[in-house]
Each structure stands twice: as structure tokens, then as C-alpha cells.
Amino acid sequence: MAGGADGSPPLAVLGSMAYAMPCLIVVRLAHSRVLNRAVHPAAYGAGWFLTVLVCYAVFITPITRALIAVEHGEAPGPRIASAWMTQPLLTEALLVGLVSMFVMVLLYSHSRSRRNEAYLRALIQASPLAIISLDTDGNVLTWNPAAERIFGWTAEEVIGGPLPIVPPEGRDASLELRRRVADGEVVSNLELIRRRKDGTDVEVRLSTAPVVALGDAQGPIMATIEDISERRRAEERIAMLAQVSDTAPSSITVHDFEGNFLYANERTFDLHGYSREEFMAANLRDIDAPASQALIAERMRLIEQHGEATFEVQHYRRDGSTFPLEVNVKLVDWGGTPAMLSIGTDIEERKQAQELLAASEARFRALFENAPVGIFTTTSDGRALTVNPEMARILGLESPEDAVARYADLAPELYVRPERRDAFINALREKGGVENFEYEARTADGRVIWLSMNARITEWLDDDGFVIEGFTTDITERRRAEDAYARVCRMASELICVANIETATFVQVNPAFSAVLGYSEDELLSRPFLDFVHPDDVDGTVSVITEKLQQGVNVISFENRYRCKDGSYRYLEWNSHPVPAEGMTYAIAHDVTERRLAEAERERLMSAIEQTGEIVMITDADAQILYVNPAFEHCTGYTREEAIGRTPRFLRSGEHDDAFYGRLWSSLNAGQTWHGRFLNRRKDGTIYTEEATISPVCDTTGRVVNYVGVKRDISEQLAVEAERAGLERQFQQAQKLDSVGRLAGGIAHDLNNLLVPILGYSEILIEDFGDSRELSGPIEAIMQAGTRARDLVRQLLAFSRKQVLEFRPVDLNEVLSQFEGLLRSTIREDVRIELVPAPSLPLIHGDAGQLEQVIMNLAVNAQDAMPDGGTLTIETQLAHLGDEYAAAHDGTAPGEYVMLGVSDTGCGIDDNTREHIFEPFFSTKQDGGTGLGLATVYGIVKQHGGAIWVYSEPGRGATFKVYLPVAEDIAAPGPPPKTELGDLQGSETVLLVEDHDQVRELAEAILRRHGYNVLPAGNGEAALALMERYTGPLHLVLTDVVMPQMSGKALFERLAELHPGLRVLYMSGYTDNVIAHRGVIDGGVNFIQKPFAVQALAGKVRQVLDQDG
């Protein structure tokens, strides 16, 4: 299938255009004559029947494709084809589109005339549609001028090559489309996006079909392409115009001359209340009210004469009501049909406004004629234009006409002071209007009156003049009243002023302002009044101005402080009446400074009474309570409301007899002040003591009108005094004990040094002469006397807390358990002993021997209190002593304690005995005890940092509770070192240093008797000198702590430098505070207390020498 010599498609290709091109699109119109116009007259003649048949087929279905083979020997084919291609089909209703498809009649004869082929080529070249054909490989065969115009490529650029108009994203779809067409499918009106040569996209409508040639199974593909971009934009513009029309505030309609509606916008439907379908089916006569229908002929005449007209009509709504429309009507050609375009405006509200305006004008005229104020219109040069009757009456004239005729120049004819007219005109020129302009006027009958005007400029004239209209009020009576008021203000003692509430300035003040504040009138008027207000009161004053005065609210009794010229301040109480329209307030202020000072004084007094801790009670003459202060409520528990109206009798406790109250009232009735104490009862029933002063209050005649009582609850004071007395007794007791302690401590050293040789030598004599009956008795007597003296000194030292104790971790339960056997063997058999140890006790820091002494002394004391037998209970507990307990028991700190309790079922202890029970040498025993047992217990407990208290009543036994502080962070105690008597011998060298000769000689004798090599020295210097000469080994230093010139500790430190590993054993008869002062009593220091026994010294020396390390 070859093409022509000029590159044009062969006749078979041209013939296949019937498949690719829609032959005809007929837009169905409202008028049947359009169909007649769609068929060109040239179609009639040769082949008219076939042409009409094709048009009919197109009208019935939108898809018409046919291969037309017509043998028509002399039919003017080119002329017919051209006629069909160039004939536009325009609708006569709304011109909605352009029929851009063409009917092509293929003339195909058996002879295959070359002339018909030329006709078809001319048809392709003249087609407004792009006509493209592709071979089976997709290369372009045909590319007509319309394709060049739409896509930009020329035929030379594209023929023979691939189709360039498919964008990359559409290539797959394009290939699929070619496949479908190649398979024989016909595709019509497919809307696609294709690409131009310049790279822009174009929206097209494509119809394509395979080329069917006689005898060919498959041929090229033929396509027609229509550029629908402009049509799309036109549709969008039409849609936009339709939208604008639908949103227009006016009704827009188009109807023909018979009144049938061709178009209407949404506003039309809204105004008439119809749906679109209902309205478009109606006729103009259906909605025209009768009054409007009667004028239709006249309106039509105007429209035909002038082409348009504007008039008012009445239309029906769907609900039957009518409304007025102002309609502008124009003749238009609506798609070839003469029609009328109507734009209607709803003037119902305007008509109503006009009616209201007319009524308002009538009312204004009535108001003008009957107004109680003068109304006028004048010119700036003084001519009267109009006045109302009231204005004429004010001016002393009979009628408004007389006033207009009389006044041609108001300045000299009306104004008493013509310059006021000039001021009035100048104010109008400057501001355009004035308010409350006051002036004196002379009436027609010669009277002088005061007038007030509100006026404004209403019109400017060509000569720079203007027209004035305004209101006038006769204020003559008001001015007379103001003059009288001004005279009153000048004479008033109150501060009276007029103030501008916008600028916060005084406009007018009376002389009282100057009299009170000291400023002149000019000084007050020249500054904002806030300048005179106390800084702390400025915010409150501004708040009153903005929130009340400027809002037109009266102010009553507002107070602030104003500064006087001398710098002082006065309290002013304001009553103010604002007139917001004037921007003014009229105020009267009272100077309340004296009252405020008195109130402040009274408030301070009441505040003091309310806040005082003293009870204040005020009664009337009949003793009915009028007032009580909060202290009364706090003290008694009764509220103020419960007390007021009652007499104080409800507080009576019954502790006072009638004679007491009789003496009280005798003093008050005599006009005297009564002083005394009450025992009263609180609301909760408890008794309290109050110290009271009650005074009568008399009036000027001397009659008693009130009673004032000032009372103070002294219950706590009395309790404190009682506690203080107890503490004083405790202090005195402590002083006694301390005096004895100081005495004991003072003599302990000397006594101990004296007792050392007595006891030591007695013990040696017993060892040497124990078998002699003659000597053993006296020696044992000396020994017993010395021992008793030693124990007495130890008890004194224990009581005074000055003995040397060996503190270590102690389990009190273990001490009690180990001591139980000795305790039971000591106490009489008729006393039953019950031990109640706590399951587990923390350790304490103590001297186990001294604690055994405490237990023994308390147990013996309990035994003595039960001469006929009884029960002795010893218990231990863990106790926590709180702040309250510690505060109530002097010398006790709050914390954790181990409690040792010793109770008996004996005779008990009375209060007097309990006060002296811990005093040394105090005893109640008939056999004359030493009086040191409990004193020793007291001293040991205090030396352990503990406390002891006794609880007893006569006949109910006694309980002694010892509290020992819990030791923290200490390990459990190990077994005490034991030294057997057989192990007391030694052979080591001991340096003995003692300044007391007898003690030194005894110690030397004891050591030598036990095998030691002894180097004696009388003091530290002698010991050092001795050691310089001594060249042998040295194992131990036994030294006194307190010596002249050099202490035992200093001596040992010197010797330890010369003899590493040297051991030391200190001895002393001094109290522990002296030894501590010498720096000896520390943990781990070896010490022995004087006086010591022979075995004790030998055992201690052996123990020290045998220590590890």
C-alpha cells in the first residue's frame, strides 16, 4: 500500500478516515429547525438520501463510523466535503459549544478515480482536526497542517519517524492503545494529555481506528486529534460566570417574548421561594402580581422603543406573598433567539425604609412645632432662616414668622454682648459644632435672659459663610440658682468643687479648699488634683474616676488623703455626682482627719485588746457580758457568742464561797477596783486560776454603767513556779551532794596514801604471822579497820563520781546473771527475788564491778524496807526517753537507754524522805547505817552518764529505776583476764617511781616478795638519773601519776624512747578528774587505784607483763 508521489497517503488510507473521524455531532436544541441547518444544502441533489440517512444515524447515536463507498459519477465531491468541513453548527440556546466535527463523504468508485483521491487529500489538508496515520511499526505516515498547528512539528520533521507527541509517562498506555486498534478495536473521543514541541502539555480528544483496505488483513492506524484546551478554558469561564451569576445579590433571568424562562440564577430561586425545576417550568405571568400584569403592555413598549427599561414590579412568592422588585430589562440575542435579560433588585427593605423616613419626617415636623426647646436655623452672618414656636416664645415674639422677619443681624439685635456672637461663630468654624454655649440675650419686649445653645454647621455657602442649626434653652432660672449656689459654696465650711473627670483637674473650688489645704484657688486650679493626693491613694482615686465617675455612677463616702501646703495630709471624705455628658463631677468633701485619727486610736486600742494575752471582759451594770476578747475564748473554751448576754457566774468552779463574792461586790459597789484571784472552770471542766482586776466604769453623773475586767490565766505560771521550786530543791540537793563530793575528792589522795602502808603491811604481817594466835588477832583488826576506811573512801568517791572506773562494753543481763548467786546468798531468805531480764539488750559502756555495787546496794536497801519479808523484783528493759521525760528529769538527755528496775513490796517512802534519799550520810535505819548506800548508787549512775529516779508512796513499796545510755558501735565484751594466784611470781626488772616514801617502800617489798628485781626512785628526775647508770634490762615501769616536777606519764614517754617495748602500770590515789587532767585515763591504759592490796598489786603487775604486744 504505497502513498502518493508527494508523500500523501494512498486512497485506501484516506478512505479509512471514516473509521477515525466522527462524521457529525449534533447538539440537540430546543428548536427543531437546528437539525435542518445541520445539513448543508449541498448535500441535497446527488446522494441526498444517503446524506440524510447518515445525519439521522448521527442524531440517534454518538458513535457513527462507516465506510462509505458511493458511486456517484458527477457529484461535486470536493465542494460537498468542503462545505461540510467549514459549516459551523451553533446552538441557538446559550451558544454552548462549537460543532467541530465534520462529515466526510468518501467517494469511492470502481474506477478508483484520481480526481476523488485529490479531493480526499484536500480534505485532510483543510481539516481543522489533526489527522495522523501510523504504520504497523508506529512510524508516522500522515501529518496534516492541523497537527503542525496543534503540536508544533512540521510534517518533514515527523513523517517516517516515531510519534513524538506522547510524553514519557504515557508511552505504555500509547503502546497498549495501538495494540488494541491493531486488533481491530475502534476508539472514540478518548481525552488524553499530549506534548508539544516546546515541551508544554496540551489536552486533546483522540479517535482512532485501523485502516481497512480491500484484501488487507492489517494496515496502518488512522487517528484524528482535536485540541480541546480552549474549549476546556471556555467551559471553565462559563462555569465561573455561572457561579458568579449564582452568587450575585440580584435576580438574573432570561425569558422569551412569550414569558418562558430560558435562564435564572440562584438568587432568583431564593427570592421567589421556588426550586430550580419549579421556577424554570413557570411563566412570567405566573409570578407577576395583578398590578404588574396591568402594566406589561406599557413596559414592553418602552423596551421595544429604547432597547431597555427600568421599572418597579410586584412578584409573587411561592407562599403567595408579594414583594417589590426594581427591574432593569434589556433586549438580547440568546443563542439566535430574541429574548429579554432582566436584573432585579429586592427593594422591600428600601421601601420600608422610605416609609419609615416619611413617618420620621412627619414626627420631626411635629417635634419641631411642639418641642419644649427652641429650634433654629441661621446663617453665620446673623440672618434667621427658621425658628420653631418655642424659639419665638423665648424671644418674646408671637410667631416664628415674626422672628424670621425681625432678625437680620443677630449680634447687635439679640446679644447683650455682641462679642459673644463672634466667639460662637469662631468656635463653630474651629470645631464644626458647640455645646452648652451660654450668653445673655435681649428679648423683643426688652427683658434680659440667659440662653444656652447646642449648634452645628450643616452647610457651607459660596461666600465662606455657613448655615447653622441648633437648639436653645432658656437657662435664666438655672443661672439665678447657680448664683445663689455660688454664694452658698463660698460660705460653706465643706470643701465644694467642680472637677473635670477627663483631665482630672479642678474647674471650680470654694474658699474652704484654701482654708483646709492652704493652697490658693489659682494653685488648686493650675494642677491635676491627683498631684495633691497621697501616693498610696492615687490608684484608688484613679479607679473611682474610671470605674464610677466616668461611668456616671455616684460616689458616696470615698476617702483619700490630700497633701496640705505645709506637707501634712488631711483625710477627706467625698460624695460626688458625675455628669458624663459634661465630663464633669460635682463633689463635696468633709475633712474627717480628726475622726480618722480618733478611729485609728480606737482601732489600735481594740487591736491591742484583741491581740493581748490578757483576758478582757466588759459587762453592763447588771453584770451581763457585752464583750470578751479572743484571749477569753482561748482560755475558757467558750466562744464569744456563747459568753455575750450571760453573767460570769457560768465560769464559777465552786471553789469560792459566798463570802468571797460578797467582798468582791462590796468593793465594786463602793466604786473601788477589785484585785484578786479566781479559781474558775473551763468549758471542758478543768479548773484554772486567773488573776483579775475588775473596775467599775461610771458616766458623768457617777452612775456605774459598765464593769471592765482584765484577767490573766496564771495556771501555767503557778505550775512553773512549783516546778521552779522543785528545781531549786533539786539544785540545792545537787549542791549538797557536790559539796560532799568535793570534800571526798579533796581528801581521797591523802587517805589513800595513808591506807596503802596500813593495808599492805597488815596483809604482809598476816602472811608472815598468820599462824601466831597472839599476833594474828590484832593484825586482822588493823586489816579490817583499814579495809573499812578504804571502802568508806571508795563510797565517797563513788558518790562524788570521782573514782576511777574501768569502762568496757557491758551486757547488763550478763552482769545480773553472774551476780545472781552472790545476791541470793546476801539477801535474807524471807525475801523472794524475781529476776525479769529483757529478751535482748544492747550493750552499755560501763564498769561491771561498779554496776554490781549498784545492784547490791539497791537490793540491800529494798531488803531493809521489808523487815517482815516480801518480794524483790529486778528487771531490765530497753527504754526510749523522749523530750518531755528529759525536760521533766533534770540532767537526762533524750535517747535510747537500758533500764534497770529494782522494786520492793515494803513500807514505801514518803515525800520528805524522797527529797533527801540520795544525800550522803542520810539514813532512816534505826541501827545507824552509814547513809552512803544510795548516795554511792547515785554517784556510780551519774558517772556512767545515766539517771536514777525513785517512785514510791507510803505503804505501797518503792521502785528505783536506773537508766544507762546505750553504747553505739562497740563490740561485744570478751572474758576479763584472769590471773591465778600461783602465777603472781616473776623475775623481771621493775622501775618503781613513787614520791610517797611509805607507799614506795611497801610496793618495793611486795614486788621483791614476788621475785621481781626492783629499782626504786622517789620522783621522775631520780628515775631518769637511775636509768642512766643502769645497764641491765628493764621490763616494767610502776609509777605514780601525780608527782612533783614530772608526772608519771611524762616520765614513761622519756623512758619509752630509750627502751622500746617498755610497759607501764600507773597508780594513784587521786580522783579520776585529776588523773584525766594528767592525760592518763584513756582506753587501754593500765592503772591501779590506791590503796591496793598485796595480791591486787602483784596480780596487776603480772597481768601487764603478760599482755601480748
Secondary structure as GFF3:
##gff-version 3
##sequence-region A 1 1109
A	DSSP	alpha_helix	11	15	.	.	.	ID=ss1
A	DSSP	alpha_helix	17	20	.	.	.	ID=ss2
A	DSSP	alpha_helix	33	38	.	.	.	ID=ss3
A	DSSP	three_ten_helix	41	43	.	.	.	ID=ss4
A	DSSP	alpha_helix	48	60	.	.	.	ID=ss5
A	DSSP	alpha_helix	77	86	.	.	.	ID=ss6
A	DSSP	beta_strand	89	90	.	.	.	ID=ss7
A	DSSP	beta_strand	98	99	.	.	.	ID=ss8
A	DSSP	alpha_helix	114	126	.	.	.	ID=ss9
A	DSSP	beta_strand	130	134	.	.	.	ID=ss10
A	DSSP	beta_strand	140	143	.	.	.	ID=ss11
A	DSSP	alpha_helix	145	151	.	.	.	ID=ss12
A	DSSP	alpha_helix	155	158	.	.	.	ID=ss13
A	DSSP	three_ten_helix	168	170	.	.	.	ID=ss14
A	DSSP	alpha_helix	171	182	.	.	.	ID=ss15
A	DSSP	beta_strand	187	195	.	.	.	ID=ss16
A	DSSP	beta_strand	201	210	.	.	.	ID=ss17
A	DSSP	beta_strand	221	227	.	.	.	ID=ss18
A	DSSP	alpha_helix	229	247	.	.	.	ID=ss19
A	DSSP	beta_strand	251	255	.	.	.	ID=ss20
A	DSSP	beta_strand	261	264	.	.	.	ID=ss21
A	DSSP	alpha_helix	266	272	.	.	.	ID=ss22
A	DSSP	alpha_helix	276	280	.	.	.	ID=ss23
A	DSSP	alpha_helix	284	287	.	.	.	ID=ss24
A	DSSP	alpha_helix	290	293	.	.	.	ID=ss25
A	DSSP	alpha_helix	296	306	.	.	.	ID=ss26
A	DSSP	beta_strand	308	316	.	.	.	ID=ss27
A	DSSP	beta_strand	322	334	.	.	.	ID=ss28
A	DSSP	beta_strand	337	346	.	.	.	ID=ss29
A	DSSP	alpha_helix	348	370	.	.	.	ID=ss30
A	DSSP	beta_strand	374	379	.	.	.	ID=ss31
A	DSSP	beta_strand	384	387	.	.	.	ID=ss32
A	DSSP	alpha_helix	389	394	.	.	.	ID=ss33
A	DSSP	alpha_helix	400	406	.	.	.	ID=ss34
A	DSSP	alpha_helix	410	414	.	.	.	ID=ss35
A	DSSP	alpha_helix	418	431	.	.	.	ID=ss36
A	DSSP	beta_strand	433	442	.	.	.	ID=ss37
A	DSSP	beta_strand	448	460	.	.	.	ID=ss38
A	DSSP	beta_strand	466	474	.	.	.	ID=ss39
A	DSSP	alpha_helix	476	491	.	.	.	ID=ss40
A	DSSP	beta_strand	495	500	.	.	.	ID=ss41
A	DSSP	beta_strand	505	509	.	.	.	ID=ss42
A	DSSP	alpha_helix	511	517	.	.	.	ID=ss43
A	DSSP	alpha_helix	521	525	.	.	.	ID=ss44
A	DSSP	three_ten_helix	529	532	.	.	.	ID=ss45
A	DSSP	three_ten_helix	535	537	.	.	.	ID=ss46
A	DSSP	alpha_helix	538	547	.	.	.	ID=ss47
A	DSSP	three_ten_helix	549	551	.	.	.	ID=ss48
A	DSSP	beta_strand	555	563	.	.	.	ID=ss49
A	DSSP	beta_strand	569	579	.	.	.	ID=ss50
A	DSSP	beta_strand	584	591	.	.	.	ID=ss51
A	DSSP	alpha_helix	593	611	.	.	.	ID=ss52
A	DSSP	beta_strand	615	620	.	.	.	ID=ss53
A	DSSP	beta_strand	625	628	.	.	.	ID=ss54
A	DSSP	alpha_helix	630	636	.	.	.	ID=ss55
A	DSSP	alpha_helix	640	643	.	.	.	ID=ss56
A	DSSP	three_ten_helix	648	651	.	.	.	ID=ss57
A	DSSP	alpha_helix	658	669	.	.	.	ID=ss58
A	DSSP	beta_strand	674	681	.	.	.	ID=ss59
A	DSSP	beta_strand	687	698	.	.	.	ID=ss60
A	DSSP	beta_strand	704	713	.	.	.	ID=ss61
A	DSSP	alpha_helix	715	769	.	.	.	ID=ss62
A	DSSP	alpha_helix	773	799	.	.	.	ID=ss63
A	DSSP	beta_strand	808	810	.	.	.	ID=ss64
A	DSSP	alpha_helix	812	826	.	.	.	ID=ss65
A	DSSP	beta_strand	831	836	.	.	.	ID=ss66
A	DSSP	beta_strand	844	846	.	.	.	ID=ss67
A	DSSP	alpha_helix	848	864	.	.	.	ID=ss68
A	DSSP	beta_strand	870	881	.	.	.	ID=ss69
A	DSSP	alpha_helix	883	888	.	.	.	ID=ss70
A	DSSP	beta_strand	895	904	.	.	.	ID=ss71
A	DSSP	alpha_helix	911	916	.	.	.	ID=ss72
A	DSSP	alpha_helix	933	943	.	.	.	ID=ss73
A	DSSP	beta_strand	947	952	.	.	.	ID=ss74
A	DSSP	beta_strand	958	965	.	.	.	ID=ss75
A	DSSP	three_ten_helix	981	983	.	.	.	ID=ss76
A	DSSP	beta_strand	989	993	.	.	.	ID=ss77
A	DSSP	alpha_helix	997	1009	.	.	.	ID=ss78
A	DSSP	beta_strand	1013	1017	.	.	.	ID=ss79
A	DSSP	alpha_helix	1020	1029	.	.	.	ID=ss80
A	DSSP	beta_strand	1036	1040	.	.	.	ID=ss81
A	DSSP	alpha_helix	1048	1058	.	.	.	ID=ss82
A	DSSP	beta_strand	1063	1068	.	.	.	ID=ss83
A	DSSP	alpha_helix	1072	1077	.	.	.	ID=ss84
A	DSSP	beta_strand	1087	1089	.	.	.	ID=ss85
A	DSSP	alpha_helix	1094	1105	.	.	.	ID=ss86
###
